[in-house]
Amino acid sequence: MREFGFRLEPVDFTDVIDRVQNIFASLFLALPNVILGIAAFLLFWAISWLVAKLVGLAVRRAGRPRGLQVVLSRLVGWGILGFGLLVALTIIFPTITPASLFGTLGVGGIVIGFAFRDIFQNLLSGILILFTRPFRIGDQIVSNDHEGEVVDILVRATLVRTYDNRQVVIPNSELYTKRVVVNTAYTTRRLSVEVGIGYDDSIAEARIVILKAIAALPGIVTEPAPTVLVSSLGDFSVILEVRFWISPPDRREAVEAQDQVLEAIKRSLTAAGIEMPFPTQHIKFDSEPVRTESDG
């Protein structure tokens, strides 16, 4: 039989050892740059923290809201920290020039801008809302189908608590670009209720009775004074619109004021003998029998 033999060739690790030695040598040579880069980054981190504190203090002394203080301090801090990171990278990797680095960041910034367009739009809208202050924390606003009290104004969205104690998160871009009704923008607010009186009753007398009834109610502002106007001539009654003002203009005060006004008007008109008609229908029955063809 023929025997088969295998011969093991010796393995040469010279190339591997040389490469490992070159890597360690490169790391040893780059160690000073790494230390300097980390030191530069830590220095910029300390500067960003200090400048952010100073910006927040300056904005607070200027009387701006707390949300604007937080946003501006963070933006300034992040900007300085990002610049420090670029400086650290150029120190650690000397082959990277500022021109090439900013060129790469420019292309990447375009891609990131398209990817996070909505986020940046909400961020900018939040900053503009905090600067222009169309509404503030505590105001009661109406945005589309949502109405409630502004709880907080964040960078990305505004938190609104509805009157039934639910939270609505509304993007800042929607609040900045679309219509928003601020119910508490002014110290007073006008409300109105409608009341119907009979056609045989005197409008002038009803007006005097209504104004006298609501004049003594608490929470009703006397200046501007309440007014009673003829709104329309209905099918069953003359419709009077009662206008009055309240302060403060909160939702709770508005609901309670309308309740008190309607109750006082109902009581006063009834006591004065003024009718408050309600819809009625007359049904007429034909007394003659209906004749059919079979009756001849």
C-alpha positions in Angstrom: 0.0 0.0 0.0 1.1 3.5 -0.7 1.3 5.8 2.3 0.3 9.4 2.2 2.2 11.9 4.3 1.4 15.5 5.2 4.1 18.1 5.7 3.3 21.1 7.9 4.8 24.3 6.7 6.0 26.7 9.4 3.7 29.8 9.8 5.4 33.2 9.4 3.9 35.8 11.9 6.4 38.4 10.9 4.0 40.5 8.9 1.3 40.3 11.6 3.8 41.4 14.3 5.1 44.2 12.1 1.5 45.5 11.6 0.7 45.3 15.3 3.9 47.2 16.1 3.1 49.8 13.5 -0.4 50.3 15.0 1.0 50.7 18.5 3.7 53.0 17.2 1.1 55.1 15.5 -1.1 55.2 18.6 2.0 56.2 20.7 2.8 59.0 18.2 -0.8 60.2 18.1 -1.2 60.0 21.9 -0.2 63.7 22.4 -2.7 64.8 19.8 -5.4 62.7 21.4 -4.6 64.2 24.8 -4.6 67.7 23.4 -7.9 67.0 21.5 -9.6 65.7 24.7 -8.3 68.7 26.7 -9.6 71.1 24.0 -13.0 69.5 24.0 -13.2 69.6 27.8 -12.2 73.3 27.7 -15.0 74.1 25.2 -17.4 72.1 27.3 -16.6 74.2 30.3 -16.9 77.4 28.2 -20.3 76.3 26.8 -21.6 75.6 30.3 -20.5 79.0 31.6 -21.8 80.9 28.5 -25.1 79.0 28.8 -25.5 80.1 32.4 -24.6 83.7 31.5 -27.2 83.8 28.7 -29.9 82.3 30.9 -29.1 84.9 33.6 -29.2 87.8 31.0 -32.5 86.6 29.6 -34.0 86.3 33.1 -32.9 89.8 34.0 -34.5 91.1 30.7 -37.9 89.8 32.0 -38.3 87.1 29.4 -40.2 83.8 30.2 -38.4 80.8 31.6 -39.0 78.8 28.5 -37.0 81.3 26.4 -34.2 81.2 28.9 -33.9 77.5 28.6 -34.0 77.5 24.8 -31.5 80.2 24.3 -29.0 78.8 26.9 -29.2 75.4 25.3 -28.8 76.6 21.8 -25.7 78.7 22.7 -24.3 75.8 24.7 -24.8 73.3 21.9 -23.3 75.6 19.4 -20.1 76.2 21.4 -19.9 72.5 22.2 -20.2 71.5 18.5 -17.5 74.0 17.5 -15.3 72.5 20.3 -15.9 69.0 18.9 -14.7 70.2 15.4 -11.6 71.7 16.9 -10.9 68.5 18.8 -11.2 66.4 15.7 -8.8 68.5 13.7 -6.3 68.2 16.5 -6.6 64.4 16.9 -6.6 63.8 13.1 -4.2 66.4 11.5 -5.0 65.2 8.0 -8.5 66.5 8.5 -8.5 70.2 7.5 -11.2 72.6 8.5 -12.2 73.1 4.8 -12.8 69.4 4.2 -14.6 69.0 7.6 -16.9 71.9 6.9 -17.5 70.6 3.4 -18.5 67.2 4.7 -20.7 68.8 7.3 -22.3 71.0 4.7 -23.4 68.0 2.6 -24.5 66.1 5.7 -26.4 69.2 6.9 -28.4 69.2 3.8 -29.3 65.6 4.2 -30.1 66.0 7.9 -32.2 69.1 7.1 -34.4 67.2 4.7 -34.7 64.3 7.1 -35.6 66.5 10.1 -37.4 69.3 8.3 -40.5 69.1 10.5 -38.4 69.0 13.7 -36.5 72.1 12.7 -39.6 73.9 11.7 -41.2 73.2 15.1 -38.0 74.3 16.8 -37.9 77.6 14.9 -41.6 78.2 15.5 -41.2 77.5 19.2 -38.3 80.0 19.5 -40.4 82.6 17.6 -43.4 82.0 19.9 -41.2 82.4 22.9 -39.8 85.7 21.5 -43.1 87.3 20.1 -45.3 85.8 22.9 -48.7 85.8 21.1 -49.8 83.8 24.2 -48.3 82.8 27.5 -48.4 80.0 30.0 -51.7 80.2 31.7 -53.6 81.7 28.8 -56.7 79.9 27.5 -56.5 79.4 23.7 -58.6 77.8 20.9 -56.7 76.0 18.1 -58.8 74.2 15.5 -60.9 71.8 17.5 -58.9 72.1 20.7 -59.5 74.5 23.5 -57.9 74.8 26.9 -55.2 76.3 29.1 -51.6 76.5 28.0 -49.6 74.4 30.5 -46.1 74.7 29.0 -44.4 76.0 25.8 -41.6 73.6 24.8 -39.2 73.8 21.9 -41.0 71.3 19.8 -44.7 71.6 20.9 -47.0 73.4 23.3 -48.9 71.5 25.9 -52.6 72.5 26.4 -54.9 71.1 29.1 -58.5 70.9 28.1 -61.3 71.8 30.4 -62.1 68.1 30.9 -58.6 67.6 32.2 -57.0 66.1 29.1 -53.6 67.0 27.6 -53.2 68.0 24.0 -49.7 68.3 22.4 -49.9 70.8 19.6 -46.8 71.3 17.3 -45.4 74.8 17.5 -45.5 75.2 13.7 -49.2 74.7 13.7 -49.7 77.4 16.4 -47.4 79.8 14.7 -48.7 79.5 11.1 -52.4 79.0 11.8 -55.1 81.0 13.6 -55.2 80.9 17.3 -57.9 82.5 19.5 -56.6 83.7 22.9 -59.6 84.0 25.2 -57.6 85.5 28.0 -55.5 88.1 26.0 -57.4 91.0 27.6 -58.6 91.7 31.1 -62.3 91.6 30.2 -64.4 89.4 27.9 -67.8 90.0 26.4 -70.5 87.3 26.6 -74.0 87.1 25.2 -77.2 85.1 25.8 -80.5 85.2 23.8 -83.9 85.5 25.4 -87.3 85.4 23.7 -90.3 87.6 24.7 -93.9 87.6 23.4 -95.0 89.8 20.5 -97.6 91.5 22.7 -95.0 92.5 25.3 -93.1 95.8 25.3 -89.5 95.6 24.2 -88.5 98.7 26.1 -90.0 97.3 29.3 -88.3 94.0 28.9 -85.0 95.8 28.3 -85.3 97.7 31.5 -86.2 94.6 33.5 -83.3 92.6 32.1 -80.7 95.4 32.6 -81.9 95.8 36.2 -81.7 92.1 36.8 -78.1 91.6 35.7 -76.8 94.9 37.2 -76.6 93.5 40.7 -74.9 90.2 39.7 -71.4 89.6 41.0 -68.6 89.4 38.3 -70.5 91.5 35.8 -68.5 94.5 34.7 -70.3 97.8 34.8 -68.0 99.5 32.3 -68.6 98.7 29.5 -72.2 98.5 30.5 -74.5 95.6 29.6 -76.8 96.1 26.6 -79.9 94.5 25.2 -80.5 94.4 21.5 -83.2 93.0 19.3 -81.5 90.1 17.5 -84.4 88.8 15.3 -88.1 88.3 15.0 -88.7 84.6 15.5 -91.6 82.5 14.6 -93.0 82.5 18.2 -91.1 85.3 20.0 -89.0 88.4 19.7 -85.4 87.4 20.2 -83.3 89.7 22.4 -79.6 89.4 22.7 -78.2 90.3 26.1 -74.5 91.4 26.0 -72.4 91.8 29.1 -68.7 91.8 30.1 -66.9 89.7 32.7 -63.5 89.9 34.4 -61.4 87.8 34.6 -62.2 86.3 31.2 -61.5 82.6 32.2 -63.7 79.8 31.0 -65.0 79.0 34.4 -66.1 82.6 35.0 -67.8 82.7 31.6 -69.9 79.6 32.3 -70.9 80.7 35.8 -71.7 84.2 34.5 -74.0 82.9 31.8 -75.7 80.6 34.3 -76.4 83.5 36.7 -77.5 85.9 34.0 -80.0 83.4 32.5 -81.4 82.6 35.9 -81.8 86.2 36.9 -83.5 87.1 33.6 -85.9 84.2 33.8 -86.9 85.2 37.4 -87.2 88.9 36.6 -89.3 88.6 33.4 -91.6 86.1 35.1 -92.1 88.5 38.1 -92.8 91.4 35.7 -95.4 89.4 33.8 -93.5 89.4 30.6 -94.2 86.2 28.6 -91.3 84.0 27.5 -93.1 82.0 24.7 -92.0 78.5 23.6 -92.7 76.8 20.3 -96.3 75.6 19.9 -98.1 73.7 17.2 -101.8 73.7 16.2 -103.2 70.5 14.9 -106.5 70.8 12.9 -108.9 67.9 12.4 -111.2 67.9 9.5 -114.8 67.2 10.7 -116.1 66.0 7.2 -115.6 62.3 6.5 -113.3 61.4 3.7 -115.1 60.1 0.6 -113.8 57.2 -1.4 -114.7 55.8 -4.8 -116.6 52.9 -3.2 -119.0 55.4 -1.6 -120.3 56.2 -5.0 
